[in-house]
Amino acid sequence: MSHAGLLLGGVVVALLLGVFLAGRFRRPLLPIALDGGPLLLAPAGRAGVVDARARFREIFVAVREDHGRALPDDRPPDEALVRLGGEGAATGRPVALGPADGSLRVVVVPGFFAECVKNLVSPFADGLAHLATHGYRTGVIMVSGRSSCRHNAAQLRDAIMAMTLAPGERLLLIGHSKGSADILEALAAHAEIVPRVAAVVSVAGAVNGSPLADGVRRPYAAIVQKLPLRGCGAGDGAGLASLRRAERLGFLARATLPASVKYFSVGALVDGAGTSRLLRPSYRCLAELDPRNDSQVLASDMLIPGGTLLGYARADHWAVALPIARTWRRLAATLIDKNAFPREVLLEAIVRTVEESL
């Protein structure tokens, strides 16, 4: 396909998503669900989540000061990371910024519909290329864009088992959006991959699902799941359904995540003015429930239970991971106009923090 054809195909998919997002939701977004079990809204620390925001910010600052200012979309840490209450003070400890030691391979797992736009953009493509300059081995596992978490968990299992790892090397799996849920389901369902995985990081992850998946009207859900798209099969047709909060919360209630793997979360939240034009309708829908969202997922639904909270990026759901504006200037000037974000620094800070923890 020509360069122009790739752009046209990507724009068509982007516009399809825009139509899907722009008001095709019922009210209220969340139905009364009596089969989902009791839930509790509590501060992260009371829910078994370790708060490492202060140290993560410290590492972010160190990466930026050492070599991040010259990278694209540079911005001060207080503009890149949201400082919520109770973050704590910097530790003052030194930050290791040397070349990779070969113990971790950084592998990204994309989210819902990512397969359908893989010729337009790939999550953290900029950040992974940056990590490679520091000696890290990296990769992407492109799972089915419109299939369920269970289906994609099997794909992850096969891809991980097919990898040839160096002696002492293990995987750092980074899931964006639904990719986080796919990873958790894979670890719970396929014990054979667990020894190969050192840690998981959820970035704007739909860990608890999203009210948008509950609220989308059935005819539009069918369009998204079944519309023929080149290079993006329908899969098992249950991708959207698996993002419903009852589905994800039910999984978390039943599943036992392996204790040998360490879990980390990076959230994203932004106000309506900081959200790209194409995502503002869905931001406003979620804001009816909680204004602390990234246009696709509520901030309170992004954390892995029992894991470590690293921080919150001041970015919408696409800007935190997808470098759209770096390549497609026309989209950046119109529909996706708030996409600039220092993803290279963010991703390196994530990896350095995980390495320190391990």
N, C-alpha and C positions, 0 to 999 in steps of 0.2 A: 504494500500500500504506500502511496506517495505521502510526503510530508503534509501536503494540504489535506489529503484524505484522512490522515490520522487526526489532524486538527478538527476536521468536520465531524468525524465520528465521535471524538471526545466532546465536542460542543453539543452534539445531539443528545448524548448521554447526560451531560450536565444539565441541559434544558429539561430532559425528562425528569431528572431528580428534582429540578426546580418546580416543575408542575406538581410533582408528588408532594413536595414540601409545602407548597404555597396554599395552605388552607384546606387540604383534602383530609381534614381530621374531624372526627365527631366530638361533641362535647357531652360530658366531660371526657378528658383523655383517658383517665383510669376508670374502668368499670368497678362495681362492687364485686369483689372476688372472695368468696367464702371458703374456697378450697386451697388458698395459698398459705395458710398457717398464720400464726400471730407474728407481728413485726414490731421492732423497737427502733425508734429514732434516738440516738445517743451520741455524745461526743466520741470522736474516734478513739481516744485513749480508753474510754470505758467499754469499747467494743473489741478490745484486744489488738488495736492497731498501734504500732510503735511510731512515734512522731520524730522523724529525722529531718524536718524542714530546715532547721537552723544549719545543720551540717551540709545539707544539699545546697543551700544558698551559698554557703562558704566555698564549696567546691565549684559551683557555677561562677562565682566571682573570680576564683583563682584561674579557671580556664580562660575566662574572658580577658583578664589582665595579662596573662601570659601570651596568648596568641589569638584571642577571639575578637579583638577590636577590628582586626583587618578582614574578618569574614563578613559575608553579606548580611544585611538586615541587623546590624549590630544595634543594641539598645542597652541602657543601664539595667542592672539586675532588678531594681525596684519597678521598672516598667515591664520587664520580661516575666517576672514572677510575682504573683499576688501574695501579699503578706496578710494572712488572716490572723485573728487574735490568738495569743498564746504560743506564738512560734518559738520564742526563746532567743537567747543571745548566741553569737558566734563562739565556737570553742577555742579558736586561736591555734589549733593544731595545724601542722604543715600539710600540704596537699601534694601527693605524688603525681607528677605529670610526665613521667618518663615513657618510653616506648612500651608497647604491649609485651607481656611476658609469655604469651602463647597459651595461657590457661583457659581463656574464654574465646569462643566464637560468637559473635553478635549476629543474631538471626531475627529478622522482622517478620511478623505475621500480619498481613493487612486485614482490613475489616470488610463489612458488608458492601457489596457492589464494587470492591476494589478491582477484582478481576475484569470487570466490564470497562474500566478506564485505564487499564494497565499500559496502554500505548500512549496515554496522555500524561499520566503521573504515577509514580510509585512511592509509597510512604517512606520517608526518611532517605530518599535517594541521595539527597545532598549530605545528610548526616553520615550515612554509611561511607560515601566517598571520602569524607573528611576523616573518619576513623581509620580508613585504609592507609592514609598518609602517616598515621601514628603506629602502623604495624599490626593493626587488628585484622583478623580474618572475619569477613562479614558475609551475609547472604539474606535472601528473601525466600520464604515458602509461600507461593501464591496458591492459596486455597480457593475453593469454589466461591464465587461471588454471591451466589443466591441460594446456597444450601444451608442446612441446619448446622448447629454446632456439633451435633453427633456425627454427621457426615464429614465435616471438616476435621474433626478429631481423628478420624481414621486416616484421612489424607496426611495429617501431621505425623501420625505414627509411622506411616510408610516412608515419608520423606526423612524423618529423623533417623530411622533405622538404616536407611540407605546411605547416610553420610559416613564418610571415612574421617574419623577424628584422630588427631595426633595423640601420642601418649600424654596423658595428663590433661588433655583438652576436653572441656565440656561446653555446653551451650548456655548462652544467655538469651532467652527468648523474650522478644519485645513485641507485645501485641497492641495494635492500635484499634480502638473501637471494638467491634465484634471479634476481632482477632484475639483479644484478651480472653473472651469467653470460650473461644475455640481451644485456646491453649489449656485453660483450666479443665475443660472437658476431656482433652486428650490425656492429661496427667492423671485424672481420676479413673479413666477407662482403660488405659494401656500401660500397665506397670513396667513393661519391658523398656520403655523410653526413659523412665525415671533416672536410672544411673547416668544417663547421658546429659541430663539437664541440671545445671547448677543453680539457676535463678530465673525468675519470671518477672518482667516489668509490664504493668498495665499502663498505657498512655491514653488518657481520655477513654478508658475502657468501659464497655457496656457490661460491667460485671454483674450488676443487678438488672440488666436490661434497660429499656427506655420506654417512658410513657408514650412516645410517638408511635412505637410499634403497636401498643394497645389501642391508640386513638385513630390510626389510619382507617379510613372507610374501606369496606371489603372490596368494592369494585376497583379502587385504585391499588390496593394491595395485590390483586390479581394481575393488574397491568405490570406492576414492577416485577413480579415473580415470573411471569410467563411471556412477556414481550420478547420476540426473537431479537437477539443482539449478536452481532458477529464477534466470535471469540469469547463469548460469555454465555455458556449454556444455562438452562434453568436449574440444573442440578436436581436435588430432591424437592425443590419448590418450597422448602420450609424455612428459609433463611429469616424472613421477616417474623414468622411465628416464633422462632426460637429466641427472638429479642424481646418478646413480651416479658414483663416483669415477673409474672407468675411462673413462667418457664425458667427463667434464670434463678429466681429466688428458690424455686423448688429444687433445682439442681444443687444449689449451695446447701440447702437443708439436708439433702440426701448424701452428697458426695463427701468422700474423705480425701483431702488433698495430701500428697506425700510430704511428710515432715522434713525429708532430706533436702527438699528444694526450698530456696528462700524466695519470698514474694515481696514485691515493691509496687507502689502505685504513684503515678504522676497524674494529677487531675488537670483540667483546663476549665477556666471560666472567664467570662467577659461580659460586658454590658452590650445592649443593643447597638450602640454607636460603634463599637469595636468589632461587630460581626459583619461578615461579607453580605452584600445585598441579597444574594441567592439564599442565604441561610437565615435572614431576619424573620421571615414568617414562622419558621419552626422555633426560633429563639423565643418569639413572643408567645407561642403556644405553651412552651415549657415554663416560661416566666409566670404564667397563671398559677402554676404549682410552686415554683421556686425560681426567683431571678438568678440564682447562682447555678448557671448552666452554660454549656458551650455551644448551644443551638441544636444539639442532638441528644445529649445525655445530661441528667442532673448531676451536679458535683457530688452529691451524697450517694450516687449510684456507681461511682467510679472506683471505689476502694476495695481491694481484695481483703476479705476478713482475715484477721490474724497476721496481716503483713505489715510492711513498713511504708509509711507515707513520706514521700520525698518532697512534694510541694505541688503548687498549682501554677501552670503556665497562664499568662494573660493572653489567651488566644482562643479563637473559635475552633470547632471540631476539625476543620480542615487545615487551618493555619498551623496548628500544633505539630502536624505530621506531614502534610502534603505540599511540596514545593511547586504549586501551580503557577504562581506569579513569576517564578524564575525563568519559565519557558514560554508561557502563553500570555504575552503582554496584553493582548486584546481582552482576554477574560479578566485579567488583573485590573484593567481600566474600567470595566463595566460590572459584570456579575459577581466576580470574586475579588473585591477591591480591598479586602483587609487580610491578605494572605501573607504579608511580610512577617517573618519571625526568625530569630536566630536559632534555627534548628540544629546547626552543627554544634554550637555551644551547649544547647540543651542535651543532645544525645551524648556528647562526650562527658558532660557532668553526670548523667545517669550512669554511664558505664564506669566512670571513676568511682562513684559512690558505691556501686555494687561491688567492684573489686575490693575496695577498702573494707566493706562489710564481710566479704568472704574471707 
